[in-house]
Amino acid sequence: MSELSFTDTNSADDSQGKTWGLEGNLFWYLVLSGFLGVIVLLLMFSALRWTLLQAAPVAVTPMVLALLYIFLLRQGKPPGYDRDLIEGYFSGVRQ
């Protein structure tokens, strides 16, 4: 009787998966920025007594920044692209 041979293919290591169309764990940036936006909105609306129209643009800012970061520096880019670009900018080497 012959034994079965098992070969580790590591096929699961090729992809980090997608959530909401975002690669890997990028959706957490979106979730956390939404949570931060709600906290900012509540603080400005309740504690500082700003009107909703005054507080909303400030509260949306974290989500806009997170979306810019995700889609300009992370989504569809190679690993480390964001760090390399920022490091190159601050070290004087611009692309």
C-alpha positions as CSV (number, residue, x, y, z in Angstrom):
1,M,0.0,0.0,0.0
2,S,1.4,3.4,-1.0
3,E,1.2,6.4,1.3
4,L,-0.1,9.7,0.2
5,S,2.4,12.5,-0.1
6,F,1.4,15.9,1.1
7,T,3.0,19.0,-0.4
8,D,2.7,22.4,1.3
9,T,1.8,24.8,-1.6
10,N,1.4,28.0,0.4
11,S,-1.4,29.1,-1.9
12,A,-3.1,31.0,0.9
13,D,0.0,33.1,1.3
14,D,-0.4,34.7,-2.1
15,S,-3.3,36.9,-1.2
16,Q,-4.3,38.7,1.9
17,G,-7.9,38.7,0.7
18,K,-10.3,41.6,0.2
19,T,-12.9,43.2,2.3
20,W,-15.3,45.8,0.8
21,G,-13.1,45.7,-2.3
22,L,-10.1,46.9,-0.3
23,E,-6.9,44.7,-0.2
24,G,-5.7,43.1,3.0
25,N,-6.5,45.0,6.2
26,L,-7.1,48.4,4.5
27,F,-10.7,48.4,5.5
28,W,-9.6,48.9,9.1
29,Y,-8.3,52.4,8.2
30,L,-11.8,53.2,6.8
31,V,-13.6,51.7,9.9
32,L,-11.4,53.5,12.4
33,S,-11.6,56.8,10.5
34,G,-15.4,56.5,10.5
35,F,-15.4,55.9,14.2
36,L,-13.1,58.9,14.8
37,G,-15.4,61.0,12.6
38,V,-18.4,60.1,14.7
39,I,-16.6,60.9,17.9
40,V,-15.4,64.3,16.6
41,L,-19.0,65.0,15.4
42,L,-20.5,64.2,18.8
43,L,-17.9,66.2,20.7
44,M,-18.3,69.3,18.5
45,F,-22.1,69.0,18.2
46,S,-22.7,68.3,21.9
47,A,-19.8,69.6,24.0
48,L,-18.8,72.6,21.9
49,R,-22.4,73.4,20.8
50,W,-21.6,73.7,17.1
51,T,-24.4,73.4,14.6
52,L,-24.5,70.2,12.6
53,L,-23.5,72.1,9.4
54,Q,-20.5,73.5,11.2
55,A,-19.4,70.2,12.7
56,A,-20.0,67.9,9.8
57,P,-17.2,69.1,7.5
58,V,-14.7,68.8,10.3
59,A,-16.0,65.4,11.3
60,V,-15.7,64.1,7.7
61,T,-12.0,65.0,7.5
62,P,-10.6,61.8,9.1
63,M,-12.5,59.7,6.6
64,V,-11.4,61.8,3.6
65,L,-7.8,61.6,4.7
66,A,-8.1,57.8,5.2
67,L,-9.6,57.4,1.7
68,L,-6.9,59.5,0.2
69,Y,-4.2,57.4,1.9
70,I,-5.9,54.1,0.9
71,F,-6.5,54.9,-2.7
72,L,-3.4,57.0,-3.4
73,L,-0.7,55.2,-1.5
74,R,-1.9,51.6,-0.7
75,Q,-4.6,50.1,-2.9
76,G,-3.0,48.3,-5.9
77,K,0.5,49.4,-5.0
78,P,3.4,47.1,-4.0
79,P,4.1,46.6,-0.3
80,G,6.0,49.4,1.3
81,Y,5.2,51.9,-1.5
82,D,3.7,54.4,0.9
83,R,6.7,54.2,3.3
84,D,9.2,54.5,0.4
85,L,7.4,57.5,-1.1
86,I,7.2,59.4,2.2
87,E,10.7,58.5,3.1
88,G,11.9,59.7,-0.3
89,Y,10.0,62.9,0.0
90,F,11.5,63.8,3.4
91,S,15.0,62.7,2.5
92,G,15.0,64.9,-0.5
93,V,14.9,62.2,-3.1
94,R,11.7,62.9,-5.1
95,Q,10.3,60.7,-7.7
